[in-house]
């Protein structure tokens, strides 16, 4: 098992012990609620950018303090704490170390905001609620003149994170090879790591497996997968879609760059007695062989990187037999937001999905068309992803002792909780959506 903790370059190192609850450090607001842990307890060797405060001039920090304080007040995210005589009605952000919080944001923007949470410098009685409010007003948080100068203060993405054939393998392994047991701690028994489709809200965890099967069946139906279908899956996950397709009588070739996923998927295929129908390959999408009646790729394109989207769609088309169908599931964001995100190193690209980028619907359509593919259907259901993420986050926080036993320290756990909450907020605010698309050949070869 590869246990992560990020260096300043974002590379994985062995993780350490769980962080305890320390005394309150000097200089903290005595009226603030006691933090879960202190920056002083963060292992600097494993989490250097969390353990140390960044260099930031007083002017930059002062500007951040002014802008952030004004935004939080305007959005009613500051006010009485949960322990006050008259608790506030909405979600509240509690600062344990205001100086560190503003310094990090002044130097690193949203990366600093997330690292400050990882360091225990702020908390919330409703983390998703706070992040949803912020996501819903993302375009208002920074004044327009400063937004136009974002290139002067926003970090660019590291060249090392480019999804070259070697880089893509490294990037995938940095997330999906963390530990199969880690993912099993919060996913349902199908081990499906993408949006489910529910019949009603709110959903409970017991309904998640059937909701994942409902999503998978919709994709299989969209691609017209049945007895004898030659199916190519790009992005195996832990094998549930391949298993379900093989149970319909399809012959499945499924590709992944994650050795951990491939090993467990093969075990599951063998246990299900479907080894004669499913082949799990450690292979890049750029190395696809043969033609297939159907191609399915579920939330894989987000890991490809904008630079390689032309190669991805070209590979899809070349893998398709005449008359074949492609079913894609993709998270999406607005086109303008995508362009800004593509030019910026973000908290997610640094700590969660290196090299990744969520496309816009326009980008999907444009790249598909350029590869000679036609979009026949396009259906969105973002509210279902918000519900899926809520269930994952609840499950993850309920299994903290098991995650700690796997070797993932409290900094990692706060990072992962922030990632899940941040993603859920994106869907609840409609900043993000998730789409299922059907593509067919649009032009002759």
C-alpha positions as CSV (number, residue, x, y, z in Angstrom):
1,X,0.0,0.0,0.0
2,X,1.3,3.5,-0.8
3,X,0.4,5.8,2.0
4,X,0.3,9.5,1.0
5,X,1.4,12.7,2.4
6,X,2.3,15.5,0.1
7,X,5.6,17.4,-0.2
8,X,5.7,20.9,-1.6
9,X,6.0,19.3,-5.0
10,X,2.9,17.2,-4.3
11,X,4.7,13.8,-4.5
12,X,3.7,11.0,-2.2
13,X,5.7,10.1,0.9
14,X,4.9,7.6,3.6
15,X,2.3,8.9,6.0
16,X,2.5,8.9,9.8
17,X,0.7,8.7,13.0
18,X,-2.6,10.3,13.8
19,X,-2.4,13.8,15.2
20,X,-3.4,14.3,18.8
21,X,-5.3,17.2,20.4
22,X,-2.7,19.8,21.6
23,X,-3.0,22.8,23.9
24,X,-4.1,26.0,22.3
25,X,-1.1,27.9,20.8
26,X,-0.4,31.5,21.9
27,X,-1.9,34.3,19.9
28,X,-5.2,32.5,19.1
29,X,-8.5,34.2,19.7
30,X,-9.6,32.9,23.1
31,X,-13.3,33.2,22.1
32,X,-12.9,30.8,19.2
33,X,-13.8,27.1,19.7
34,X,-10.8,24.8,20.5
35,X,-9.4,23.4,17.3
36,X,-9.2,19.7,16.6
37,X,-5.4,19.9,16.5
38,X,-2.6,22.4,16.0
39,X,-0.2,23.2,13.2
40,X,2.6,22.5,15.6
41,X,1.7,18.8,15.5
42,X,1.8,18.6,11.7
43,X,4.7,16.4,10.4
44,X,6.8,18.9,8.4
45,X,8.6,16.1,6.5
46,X,5.3,14.8,5.2
47,X,3.3,18.0,4.9
48,X,5.8,20.8,4.6
49,X,3.4,23.3,3.0
50,X,0.9,22.7,5.8
51,X,3.4,22.7,8.7
52,X,5.0,26.0,7.8
53,X,3.4,29.3,7.0
54,X,4.3,30.8,3.6
55,X,6.3,33.9,3.2
56,X,3.9,36.8,2.5
57,X,4.4,40.5,2.9
58,X,2.3,42.5,5.3
59,X,0.7,44.4,2.5
60,X,-0.4,41.2,0.7
61,X,-1.7,39.7,3.9
62,X,-3.6,42.9,4.8
63,X,-5.3,43.0,1.4
64,X,-6.3,39.3,1.9
65,X,-7.6,40.1,5.3
66,X,-9.7,43.0,4.0
67,X,-11.1,41.1,1.0
68,X,-11.8,37.8,2.9
69,X,-13.3,39.5,5.9
70,X,-15.6,41.6,3.8
71,X,-16.7,38.6,1.7
72,X,-17.3,36.4,4.8
73,X,-19.3,39.2,6.5
74,X,-21.3,39.9,3.3
75,X,-22.2,36.2,3.0
76,X,-23.0,35.9,6.7
77,X,-20.4,33.3,7.2
78,X,-19.0,34.9,10.4
79,X,-20.9,35.5,13.5
80,X,-21.8,33.8,16.8
81,X,-20.2,30.4,17.2
82,X,-22.2,27.2,17.8
83,X,-21.6,27.6,21.6
84,X,-23.0,31.1,21.8
85,X,-26.1,31.9,23.8
86,X,-28.0,32.5,20.5
87,X,-26.5,30.2,17.8
88,X,-26.4,31.6,14.3
89,X,-29.0,30.3,11.9
90,X,-26.6,29.5,8.9
91,X,-23.3,27.8,8.5
92,X,-20.4,29.6,10.2
93,X,-16.6,29.6,9.7
94,X,-14.6,29.8,12.9
95,X,-11.1,31.1,12.7
96,X,-8.7,29.6,15.3
97,X,-5.6,31.4,13.9
98,X,-6.8,34.5,11.8
99,X,-3.2,35.7,11.1
100,X,-2.2,32.3,9.6
101,X,-5.5,32.0,7.7
102,X,-5.2,35.4,6.0
103,X,-1.4,34.9,5.4
104,X,-2.0,31.6,3.5
105,X,-4.8,33.1,1.4
106,X,-2.8,36.2,0.7
107,X,0.1,34.1,-0.6
108,X,-1.6,31.0,-2.2
109,X,-5.3,31.9,-2.6
110,X,-7.6,28.8,-2.6
111,X,-4.7,26.4,-2.1
112,X,-3.9,28.4,1.1
113,X,-7.6,28.3,2.1
114,X,-7.5,24.5,1.9
115,X,-4.1,24.1,3.6
116,X,-5.3,26.3,6.4
117,X,-8.1,23.9,7.0
118,X,-5.6,21.0,6.9
119,X,-3.5,22.8,9.5
120,X,-6.5,23.2,11.9
121,X,-6.5,27.0,11.6
122,X,-10.2,27.2,10.8
123,X,-13.2,24.9,11.2
124,X,-16.9,25.1,10.6
125,X,-20.1,23.8,12.2
126,X,-21.2,23.0,8.6
127,X,-18.3,22.6,6.3
128,X,-20.4,21.8,3.2
129,X,-22.7,24.7,4.0
130,X,-19.8,27.2,4.1
131,X,-18.2,25.8,1.0
132,X,-21.6,25.8,-0.9
133,X,-22.1,29.5,-0.1
134,X,-18.6,30.3,-1.2
135,X,-19.0,28.2,-4.4
136,X,-22.3,29.9,-5.2
137,X,-20.6,33.3,-5.0
138,X,-17.2,32.3,-6.5
139,X,-17.2,35.1,-9.1
140,X,-17.9,37.8,-6.4
141,X,-15.2,36.9,-3.9
142,X,-12.4,38.8,-5.7
143,X,-13.1,42.3,-7.2
144,X,-13.1,42.3,-11.0
145,X,-9.9,44.4,-11.3
146,X,-8.0,41.8,-9.2
147,X,-9.6,38.9,-11.2
148,X,-8.1,40.3,-14.4
149,X,-4.7,40.2,-12.7
150,X,-5.0,36.6,-11.5
151,X,-2.0,35.7,-13.6
152,X,0.2,37.8,-11.3
153,X,-0.9,36.0,-8.1
154,X,-2.3,32.6,-9.1
155,X,0.3,29.7,-9.3
156,X,0.5,27.9,-12.6
157,X,0.3,24.1,-12.8
158,X,3.6,22.2,-12.4
159,X,5.1,20.9,-15.6
160,X,5.8,17.6,-13.8
161,X,2.0,17.0,-13.6
162,X,1.5,16.9,-17.4
163,X,-0.2,13.7,-18.5
164,X,2.4,12.3,-20.8
165,X,2.3,8.5,-20.9
166,X,4.7,8.4,-18.0
167,X,3.2,11.4,-16.2
168,X,-0.4,10.0,-16.5
169,X,0.7,6.7,-14.8
170,X,2.3,8.6,-12.0
171,X,-0.7,10.9,-11.5
172,X,-3.2,8.1,-11.5
173,X,-1.1,6.1,-9.0
174,X,-0.9,9.1,-6.7
175,X,-4.6,9.0,-6.2
176,X,-6.0,5.6,-7.0
177,X,-3.1,3.6,-5.5
178,X,-3.3,5.2,-2.1
179,X,-4.9,2.0,-0.7
180,X,-7.8,-0.2,-1.8
181,X,-8.7,-0.4,1.9
182,X,-9.0,3.4,2.1
183,X,-11.5,3.5,-0.7
184,X,-13.4,0.5,0.8
185,X,-13.7,2.5,4.0
186,X,-16.2,5.0,2.5
187,X,-17.5,3.5,-0.8
188,X,-20.4,1.0,-0.9
189,X,-19.8,-2.7,-1.5
190,X,-19.7,-2.2,-5.3
191,X,-16.6,0.0,-4.9
192,X,-18.0,2.4,-7.4
193,X,-16.2,5.8,-7.3
194,X,-18.5,8.0,-9.4
195,X,-21.9,9.5,-9.2
196,X,-24.9,7.2,-8.4
197,X,-28.4,7.7,-9.6
198,X,-31.0,7.7,-6.8
199,X,-34.8,7.3,-6.9
200,X,-35.4,9.8,-4.1
201,X,-33.7,12.3,-1.8
202,X,-32.5,12.2,0.9
203,X,-30.8,8.8,0.3
204,X,-29.3,6.5,2.9
205,X,-26.1,4.5,2.6
206,X,-28.0,1.3,2.3
207,X,-29.5,2.5,-1.0
208,X,-26.1,3.5,-2.5
209,X,-25.2,0.1,-4.1
210,X,-28.5,-0.1,-6.0
211,X,-28.1,3.5,-7.0
212,X,-24.7,2.7,-8.4
213,X,-26.1,-0.2,-10.3
214,X,-28.9,2.0,-11.7
215,X,-26.2,4.4,-13.0
216,X,-24.2,1.6,-14.5
217,X,-27.2,0.1,-16.2
218,X,-28.1,3.4,-17.7
219,X,-24.7,3.6,-19.3
220,X,-24.8,0.0,-20.5
221,X,-28.2,0.7,-22.0
222,X,-27.0,3.9,-23.6
223,X,-24.1,2.0,-25.3
224,X,-26.5,-0.8,-26.2
225,X,-24.5,-3.5,-24.4
226,X,-25.9,-7.0,-24.4
227,X,-25.1,-10.6,-25.4
228,X,-22.0,-10.8,-27.5
229,X,-21.2,-7.0,-27.4
230,X,-17.4,-6.3,-27.6
231,X,-17.1,-3.6,-24.9
232,X,-14.1,-1.5,-24.2
233,X,-14.1,0.3,-20.9
234,X,-11.5,3.1,-20.3
235,X,-11.0,3.5,-16.6
236,X,-11.7,0.2,-14.8
237,X,-12.2,1.5,-11.3
238,X,-12.5,-1.7,-9.2
239,X,-14.4,-3.5,-11.9
240,X,-18.1,-3.2,-11.1
241,X,-19.1,-1.9,-14.6
242,X,-17.1,-4.7,-16.3
243,X,-18.7,-7.3,-14.0
244,X,-22.2,-6.0,-14.8
245,X,-21.6,-5.9,-18.5
246,X,-20.2,-9.4,-18.5
247,X,-23.2,-10.6,-16.7
248,X,-25.2,-9.3,-19.7
249,X,-23.1,-11.5,-21.9
250,X,-20.7,-8.9,-23.2
251,X,-17.0,-9.6,-23.7
252,X,-15.2,-6.8,-21.9
253,X,-11.7,-5.3,-22.2
254,X,-11.1,-2.8,-19.4
255,X,-8.1,-0.5,-19.1
256,X,-6.6,1.1,-16.1
257,X,-3.2,2.7,-15.0
258,X,-3.7,1.8,-11.4
259,X,-2.0,-1.4,-10.3
260,X,-4.0,-1.5,-7.1
261,X,-7.3,-1.3,-8.9
262,X,-6.2,-3.8,-11.6
263,X,-5.3,-6.4,-8.9
264,X,-8.5,-6.1,-7.0
265,X,-10.6,-6.0,-10.2
266,X,-9.1,-9.2,-11.4
267,X,-9.8,-10.8,-8.1
268,X,-13.4,-9.8,-8.3
269,X,-13.8,-11.0,-11.9
270,X,-12.4,-14.4,-10.9
271,X,-14.5,-14.6,-7.8
272,X,-17.6,-13.9,-10.0
273,X,-16.7,-16.7,-12.4
274,X,-16.4,-14.2,-15.3
275,X,-12.7,-14.4,-16.1
276,X,-13.5,-15.8,-19.6
277,X,-15.5,-12.7,-20.4
278,X,-13.4,-9.8,-18.8
279,X,-9.8,-8.9,-19.4
280,X,-8.3,-6.2,-17.2
281,X,-5.3,-4.5,-18.8
282,X,-2.8,-2.1,-17.3
283,X,-2.8,0.1,-20.4
284,X,-3.0,3.7,-21.4
285,X,-5.9,4.8,-23.5
286,X,-3.4,5.9,-26.1
287,X,-2.4,2.3,-26.6
288,X,-5.9,0.8,-27.3
289,X,-5.9,-2.2,-29.6
290,X,-8.7,-3.4,-31.8
291,X,-12.3,-2.2,-32.6
292,X,-15.2,-2.5,-30.3
293,X,-19.0,-2.4,-30.6
294,X,-19.3,-0.2,-27.6
295,X,-16.9,2.1,-25.5
296,X,-17.7,3.3,-22.0
297,X,-15.7,5.7,-20.0
298,X,-16.9,6.9,-16.6
299,X,-15.4,10.0,-15.1
300,X,-12.1,9.3,-16.7
301,X,-11.8,12.3,-18.9
302,X,-11.3,14.6,-15.9
303,X,-7.9,12.9,-15.3
304,X,-6.8,13.2,-19.0
305,X,-5.8,16.9,-18.9
306,X,-6.9,19.5,-21.5
307,X,-3.7,19.1,-23.5
308,X,-4.6,15.5,-24.2
309,X,-8.3,15.8,-24.8
310,X,-7.8,15.6,-28.6
311,X,-5.8,12.4,-28.2
312,X,-8.5,11.0,-25.9
313,X,-11.4,11.6,-28.3
314,X,-9.3,10.4,-31.3
315,X,-8.6,7.2,-29.3
316,X,-12.3,6.7,-28.6
317,X,-13.2,7.1,-32.3
318,X,-10.5,4.8,-33.5
319,X,-11.6,2.1,-31.0
320,X,-15.1,2.1,-32.3
321,X,-16.3,-0.4,-34.8
322,X,-18.7,0.9,-37.6
323,X,-22.1,1.6,-36.1
324,X,-20.7,1.5,-32.5
325,X,-21.7,3.6,-29.6
326,X,-19.7,5.5,-27.0
327,X,-21.2,6.3,-23.5
328,X,-19.4,8.8,-21.4
329,X,-20.0,10.1,-17.9
330,X,-18.2,13.3,-17.1
331,X,-18.2,16.0,-14.4
332,X,-18.5,19.4,-16.1
333,X,-18.1,23.1,-15.2
334,X,-18.9,26.3,-17.0
335,X,-16.6,27.1,-19.9
336,X,-15.2,30.3,-18.5
337,X,-14.6,28.7,-15.2
338,X,-12.8,25.8,-16.9
339,X,-10.5,28.1,-18.8
340,X,-9.5,29.9,-15.5
341,X,-9.0,26.6,-13.7
342,X,-6.9,25.2,-16.5
343,X,-4.5,28.1,-16.1
344,X,-4.2,27.7,-12.3
345,X,-2.7,25.3,-9.8
346,X,-5.6,24.5,-7.5
347,X,-6.0,22.7,-4.2
348,X,-7.5,19.7,-6.0
349,X,-4.7,19.6,-8.6
350,X,-2.1,19.8,-5.8
351,X,-3.5,17.4,-3.3
352,X,-6.1,15.2,-4.9
353,X,-6.0,14.8,-8.7
354,X,-2.6,16.0,-10.1
355,X,-2.8,16.7,-13.8
356,X,-6.6,16.7,-13.9
357,X,-9.1,19.2,-15.2
358,X,-12.9,19.1,-15.3
359,X,-14.1,19.9,-18.8
360,X,-17.0,22.1,-19.9
361,X,-19.9,20.8,-22.0
362,X,-18.7,23.0,-24.8
363,X,-15.2,21.5,-24.6
364,X,-16.7,18.0,-24.7
365,X,-18.8,18.8,-27.7
366,X,-16.0,20.6,-29.5
367,X,-13.4,17.9,-29.0
368,X,-15.9,15.1,-29.9
369,X,-16.8,16.9,-33.1
370,X,-13.2,17.5,-34.0
371,X,-12.5,13.7,-33.7
372,X,-15.5,12.9,-36.0
373,X,-18.0,12.1,-33.3
374,X,-21.5,13.3,-32.9
375,X,-23.2,14.0,-29.6
376,X,-26.6,12.2,-29.7
377,X,-27.7,12.5,-26.1
378,X,-26.5,14.6,-23.1
379,X,-28.2,14.3,-19.8
380,X,-27.2,16.0,-16.5
381,X,-28.0,15.0,-12.9
382,X,-25.7,17.0,-10.6
383,X,-28.0,16.8,-7.6
384,X,-27.3,13.0,-7.5
385,X,-23.6,13.6,-7.3
386,X,-24.1,15.9,-4.3
387,X,-26.0,13.2,-2.6
388,X,-23.4,10.5,-3.5
389,X,-20.7,12.7,-2.0
390,X,-22.6,13.4,1.2
391,X,-22.9,9.6,1.8
392,X,-19.2,9.1,1.1
393,X,-18.2,11.9,3.4
394,X,-20.5,10.7,6.2
395,X,-19.1,7.2,5.8
396,X,-15.5,8.5,5.7
397,X,-15.9,10.6,8.9
398,X,-17.6,7.7,10.6
399,X,-14.6,5.4,9.9
400,X,-11.8,7.7,11.0
401,X,-10.3,5.1,13.4
402,X,-10.1,2.5,10.5
403,X,-8.5,5.1,8.2
404,X,-6.0,5.9,11.0
405,X,-5.2,2.2,11.4
406,X,-4.3,2.1,7.7
407,X,-1.6,4.7,8.3
408,X,-3.3,7.9,7.2
409,X,-2.7,10.7,9.6
410,X,-5.1,13.5,10.8
411,X,-3.8,15.9,8.2
412,X,-4.6,13.5,5.4
413,X,-8.0,12.9,6.9
414,X,-8.8,16.7,7.1
415,X,-7.5,17.0,3.5
416,X,-9.8,14.2,2.3
417,X,-12.8,15.5,4.3
418,X,-12.2,18.9,2.7
419,X,-12.0,17.4,-0.8
420,X,-15.3,15.5,-0.4
421,X,-17.0,18.5,1.1
422,X,-15.6,20.9,-1.5
423,X,-16.8,18.6,-4.3
424,X,-20.2,18.2,-2.7
425,X,-20.5,22.0,-2.4
426,X,-19.6,22.4,-6.1
427,X,-22.6,20.3,-7.1
428,X,-25.0,21.8,-4.5
429,X,-24.2,25.3,-5.8
430,X,-24.5,24.1,-9.4
431,X,-20.9,25.2,-10.0
432,X,-20.4,21.6,-11.1
433,X,-22.6,19.2,-13.0
434,X,-22.3,15.5,-14.1
435,X,-23.4,14.4,-17.5
436,X,-24.0,11.1,-19.3
437,X,-23.4,11.5,-23.1
438,X,-23.9,9.2,-26.0
439,X,-21.5,9.7,-29.0
440,X,-21.6,8.0,-32.3
441,X,-19.6,8.4,-35.5
442,X,-20.4,11.7,-37.1
443,X,-18.2,11.7,-40.2
444,X,-16.7,9.0,-42.4
445,X,-13.3,7.6,-41.5
